[in-house]
Amino acid sequence: MSDTHYHGEEISADTYATLRRHQFNLESLGDRLQRMENTTATMKEKWRRGDEAMRDFTDSTKDTKVDQPVNY
């Protein structure tokens, strides 16, 4: 046993190393999850703006009559 304490109990150096490795892996996963959430939020905002632009475009074409000549 080492003198490393975990919640008041001594644990071996190997166990402590394993715990630290798992903690690091969890922190890395948390960072990756945060980046994915940020990317998702960014993409949703882009899609929302694209949807608004498409609605604006289609609304503006409703005023044009099909049989009306178009002047270029």
MARMIDO-850579 format. One record per residue: residue number from 1; residue in three letters; x, y, z of N, C-alpha, C, CB in turn. Coordinates in Angstrom, 3 decimals. Glycine has a CB too. Example, Ala and Ser with C-alpha at 12.3 -4.5 7.8 and 13.67 -1.06 7.14 Angstrom:
<recs>
(rec 1; 'ALA'; (13.190; -5.690; 7.800); (12.300; -4.500; 7.800); (13.200; -3.300; 7.800); (11.308; -4.473; 9.046));
(rec 2; 'SER'; (12.850; -2.250; 7.080); (13.670; -1.060; 7.140); (12.900; 0.030; 7.870); (14.084; -0.598; 5.725));
</recs>
This chain:
<recs>
(rec 1; 'MET'; (0.834; -1.185; 0.000); (0.000; 0.000; 0.000); (0.875; 1.244; 0.000); (-0.947; 0.001; 1.209));
(rec 2; 'SER'; (0.406; 2.253; -0.678); (1.128; 3.524; -0.677); (0.503; 4.446; 0.355); (1.111; 4.182; -2.086));
(rec 3; 'ASP'; (1.078; 5.613; 0.458); (0.499; 6.580; 1.392); (-0.516; 7.485; 0.690); (1.607; 7.430; 2.034));
(rec 4; 'THR'; (-0.944; 7.092; -0.502); (-1.950; 7.839; -1.250); (-3.318; 7.562; -0.638); (-1.928; 7.460; -2.764));
(rec 5; 'HIS'; (-4.046; 8.630; -0.364); (-5.354; 8.465; 0.275); (-6.466; 8.770; -0.716); (-5.477; 9.377; 1.514));
(rec 6; 'TYR'; (-7.503; 8.000; -0.636); (-8.685; 8.183; -1.469); (-9.880; 8.035; -0.554); (-8.737; 7.158; -2.667));
(rec 7; 'HIS'; (-10.527; 9.124; -0.245); (-11.673; 9.129; 0.677); (-11.320; 8.459; 2.003); (-12.879; 8.420; 0.039));
(rec 8; 'GLY'; (-10.148; 8.796; 2.509); (-9.760; 8.295; 3.815); (-9.164; 6.905; 3.815); (-10.919; 8.308; 4.697));
(rec 9; 'GLU'; (-9.071; 6.245; 2.663); (-8.515; 4.895; 2.602); (-7.224; 4.925; 1.798); (-9.531; 3.897; 1.976));
(rec 10; 'GLU'; (-6.300; 4.070; 2.176); (-5.081; 3.950; 1.392); (-5.365; 3.100; 0.164); (-3.933; 3.339; 2.233));
(rec 11; 'ILE'; (-4.788; 3.516; -0.952); (-4.921; 2.731; -2.176); (-3.529; 2.538; -2.762); (-5.880; 3.428; -3.206));
(rec 12; 'SER'; (-3.397; 1.534; -3.585); (-2.093; 1.255; -4.181); (-1.766; 2.301; -5.239); (-2.066; -0.160; -4.796));
(rec 13; 'ALA'; (-0.497; 2.394; -5.565); (-0.051; 3.336; -6.594); (-0.675; 2.983; -7.942); (1.490; 3.337; -6.701));
(rec 14; 'ASP'; (-0.808; 1.688; -8.226); (-1.424; 1.264; -9.492); (-2.885; 1.692; -9.562); (-1.317; -0.261; -9.658));
(rec 15; 'THR'; (-3.591; 1.511; -8.462); (-4.998; 1.912; -8.419); (-5.124; 3.417; -8.583); (-5.652; 1.463; -7.102));
(rec 16; 'TYR'; (-4.241; 4.149; -7.914); (-4.264; 5.606; -8.026); (-3.974; 6.040; -9.466); (-3.239; 6.236; -7.059));
(rec 17; 'ALA'; (-2.999; 5.405; -10.102); (-2.665; 5.730; -11.493); (-3.848; 5.435; -12.409); (-1.422; 4.935; -11.954));
(rec 18; 'THR'; (-4.520; 4.329; -12.147); (-5.700; 3.978; -12.949); (-6.802; 5.013; -12.764); (-6.220; 2.576; -12.568));
(rec 19; 'LEU'; (-7.023; 5.421; -11.531); (-8.041; 6.447; -11.267); (-7.707; 7.753; -11.976); (-8.174; 6.692; -9.760));
(rec 20; 'ARG'; (-6.450; 8.162; -11.918); (-6.028; 9.407; -12.578); (-6.207; 9.300; -14.094); (-4.551; 9.730; -12.237));
(rec 21; 'ARG'; (-5.881; 8.137; -14.653); (-6.031; 7.937; -16.099); (-7.510; 8.027; -16.492); (-5.439; 6.562; -16.528));
(rec 22; 'HIS'; (-8.362; 7.388; -15.713); (-9.798; 7.449; -16.000); (-10.321; 8.875; -15.849); (-10.575; 6.499; -15.071));
(rec 23; 'GLN'; (-9.836; 9.576; -14.842); (-10.250; 10.967; -14.652); (-9.838; 11.803; -15.861); (-9.636; 11.551; -13.355));
(rec 24; 'PHE'; (-8.614; 11.610; -16.329); (-8.135; 12.340; -17.505); (-8.991; 12.014; -18.728); (-6.657; 12.002; -17.784));
(rec 25; 'ASN'; (-9.306; 10.720; -18.910); (-10.136; 10.315; -20.047); (-11.520; 10.948; -19.974); (-10.262; 8.789; -20.099));
(rec 26; 'LEU'; (-12.092; 11.002; -18.777); (-13.409; 11.626; -18.613); (-13.357; 13.117; -18.918); (-13.933; 11.402; -17.192));
(rec 27; 'GLU'; (-12.286; 13.778; -18.472); (-12.137; 15.203; -18.769); (-11.993; 15.423; -20.271); (-10.922; 15.788; -18.025));
(rec 28; 'SER'; (-11.244; 14.545; -20.936); (-11.075; 14.656; -22.386); (-12.411; 14.459; -23.098); (-10.045; 13.626; -22.892));
(rec 29; 'LEU'; (-13.180; 13.480; -22.629); (-14.500; 13.253; -23.220); (-15.410; 14.452; -22.995); (-15.142; 11.988; -22.635));
(rec 30; 'GLY'; (-15.319; 15.052; -21.815); (-16.112; 16.248; -21.523); (-15.755; 17.390; -22.453); (-15.914; 16.678; -20.077));
(rec 31; 'ASP'; (-14.460; 17.560; -22.707); (-14.018; 18.604; -23.636); (-14.535; 18.340; -25.043); (-12.487; 18.697; -23.650));
(rec 32; 'ARG'; (-14.448; 17.083; -25.477); (-14.939; 16.729; -26.816); (-16.440; 16.961; -26.924); (-14.610; 15.262; -27.143));
(rec 33; 'LEU'; (-17.179; 16.584; -25.886); (-18.624; 16.788; -25.879); (-18.955; 18.273; -25.963); (-19.249; 16.173; -24.619));
(rec 34; 'GLN'; (-18.220; 19.103; -25.234); (-18.452; 20.546; -25.273); (-18.197; 21.100; -26.671); (-17.558; 21.262; -24.250));
(rec 35; 'ARG'; (-17.129; 20.646; -27.323); (-16.843; 21.101; -28.691); (-17.950; 20.671; -29.653); (-15.486; 20.550; -29.170));
(rec 36; 'MET'; (-18.458; 19.440; -29.468); (-19.549; 18.969; -30.326); (-20.804; 19.807; -30.108); (-19.848; 17.482; -30.055));
(rec 37; 'GLU'; (-21.108; 20.140; -28.856); (-22.281; 20.967; -28.557); (-22.125; 22.357; -29.166); (-22.495; 21.075; -27.033));
(rec 38; 'ASN'; (-20.919; 22.915; -29.093); (-20.672; 24.229; -29.686); (-20.845; 24.184; -31.200); (-19.263; 24.723; -29.330));
(rec 39; 'THR'; (-20.327; 23.129; -31.831); (-20.459; 22.977; -33.276); (-21.918; 22.817; -33.668); (-19.644; 21.778; -33.769));
(rec 40; 'THR'; (-22.660; 22.024; -32.903); (-24.082; 21.827; -33.179); (-24.838; 23.144; -33.078); (-24.683; 20.796; -32.212));
(rec 41; 'ALA'; (-24.547; 23.933; -32.063); (-25.215; 25.228; -31.902); (-24.885; 26.153; -33.068); (-24.807; 25.886; -30.569));
(rec 42; 'THR'; (-23.632; 26.147; -33.504); (-23.226; 26.979; -34.643); (-23.963; 26.556; -35.907); (-21.703; 26.894; -34.864));
(rec 43; 'MET'; (-24.039; 25.248; -36.158); (-24.715; 24.756; -37.357); (-26.213; 25.061; -37.305); (-24.489; 23.244; -37.517));
(rec 44; 'LYS'; (-26.836; 24.917; -36.142); (-28.262; 25.239; -36.028); (-28.505; 26.709; -36.345); (-28.783; 24.907; -34.616));
(rec 45; 'GLU'; (-27.610; 27.577; -35.892); (-27.742; 29.010; -36.176); (-27.599; 29.273; -37.676); (-26.685; 29.820; -35.386));
(rec 46; 'LYS'; (-26.653; 28.603; -38.314); (-26.478; 28.774; -39.767); (-27.709; 28.273; -40.514); (-25.213; 28.023; -40.260));
(rec 47; 'TRP'; (-28.239; 27.122; -40.092); (-29.433; 26.586; -40.741); (-30.619; 27.526; -40.545); (-29.765; 25.189; -40.192));
(rec 48; 'ARG'; (-30.751; 28.089; -39.337); (-31.852; 29.006; -39.062); (-31.764; 30.223; -39.979); (-31.840; 29.442; -37.581));
(rec 49; 'ARG'; (-30.555; 30.778; -40.110); (-30.388; 31.941; -40.984); (-30.661; 31.569; -42.437); (-28.972; 32.523; -40.843));
(rec 50; 'GLY'; (-30.241; 30.372; -42.843); (-30.513; 29.912; -44.202); (-32.003; 29.740; -44.442); (-29.790; 28.603; -44.471));
(rec 51; 'ASP'; (-32.696; 29.183; -43.451); (-34.148; 29.020; -43.561); (-34.841; 30.375; -43.677); (-34.696; 28.248; -42.350));
(rec 52; 'GLU'; (-34.383; 31.346; -42.879); (-34.972; 32.685; -42.947); (-34.727; 33.313; -44.311); (-34.400; 33.585; -41.840));
(rec 53; 'ALA'; (-33.526; 33.141; -44.836); (-33.209; 33.698; -46.154); (-34.078; 33.046; -47.225); (-31.712; 33.502; -46.486));
(rec 54; 'MET'; (-34.284; 31.743; -47.121); (-35.118; 31.039; -48.101); (-36.566; 31.517; -47.997); (-35.040; 29.505; -47.887));
(rec 55; 'ARG'; (-37.072; 31.702; -46.781); (-38.441; 32.205; -46.624); (-38.569; 33.611; -47.200); (-38.853; 32.201; -45.138));
(rec 56; 'ASP'; (-37.582; 34.465; -46.924); (-37.609; 35.822; -47.474); (-37.625; 35.776; -48.996); (-36.397; 36.638; -46.977));
(rec 57; 'PHE'; (-36.824; 34.888; -49.565); (-36.757; 34.778; -51.020); (-38.081; 34.284; -51.588); (-35.622; 33.838; -51.436));
(rec 58; 'THR'; (-38.638; 33.235; -50.991); (-39.888; 32.695; -51.527); (-41.041; 33.666; -51.310); (-40.211; 31.345; -50.876));
(rec 59; 'ASP'; (-41.025; 34.416; -50.219); (-42.066; 35.418; -49.996); (-41.976; 36.527; -51.036); (-41.953; 36.008; -48.582));
(rec 60; 'SER'; (-40.769; 36.898; -51.422); (-40.611; 37.975; -52.404); (-41.041; 37.526; -53.794); (-39.160; 38.456; -52.440));
(rec 61; 'THR'; (-40.976; 36.237; -54.087); (-41.388; 35.760; -55.409); (-42.890; 35.546; -55.492); (-40.669; 34.468; -55.747));
(rec 62; 'LYS'; (-43.596; 35.551; -54.371); (-45.049; 35.377; -54.401); (-45.731; 36.565; -55.066); (-45.594; 35.188; -52.984));
(rec 63; 'ASP'; (-45.093; 37.733; -55.027); (-45.670; 38.928; -55.631); (-45.582; 38.904; -57.152); (-44.977; 40.162; -55.098));
(rec 64; 'THR'; (-44.717; 38.069; -57.701); (-44.535; 37.992; -59.145); (-45.561; 37.034; -59.723); (-43.097; 37.542; -59.504));
(rec 65; 'LYS'; (-46.267; 37.487; -60.736); (-47.263; 36.634; -61.377); (-46.569; 35.781; -62.437); (-48.412; 37.486; -62.010));
(rec 66; 'VAL'; (-47.054; 34.563; -62.614); (-46.421; 33.626; -63.534); (-46.535; 34.105; -64.970); (-47.041; 32.245; -63.396));
(rec 67; 'ASP'; (-47.696; 34.630; -65.354); (-47.880; 35.044; -66.744); (-47.388; 36.465; -67.002); (-49.340; 34.937; -67.122));
(rec 68; 'GLN'; (-46.799; 37.078; -66.036); (-46.295; 38.433; -66.187); (-44.910; 38.372; -66.839); (-46.237; 39.165; -64.808));
(rec 69; 'PRO'; (-44.680; 39.185; -67.885); (-43.367; 39.158; -68.530); (-42.294; 39.705; -67.589); (-43.392; 39.971; -69.842));
(rec 70; 'VAL'; (-41.141; 39.114; -67.699); (-40.019; 39.528; -66.871); (-39.088; 40.362; -67.729); (-39.275; 38.303; -66.257));
(rec 71; 'ASN'; (-38.749; 41.547; -67.268); (-37.829; 42.422; -67.990); (-36.421; 42.206; -67.462); (-38.245; 43.912; -67.852));
(rec 72; 'TYR'; (-35.538; 41.826; -68.366); (-34.139; 41.626; -67.974); (-33.322; 42.813; -68.373); (-33.560; 40.358; -68.598));
</recs>
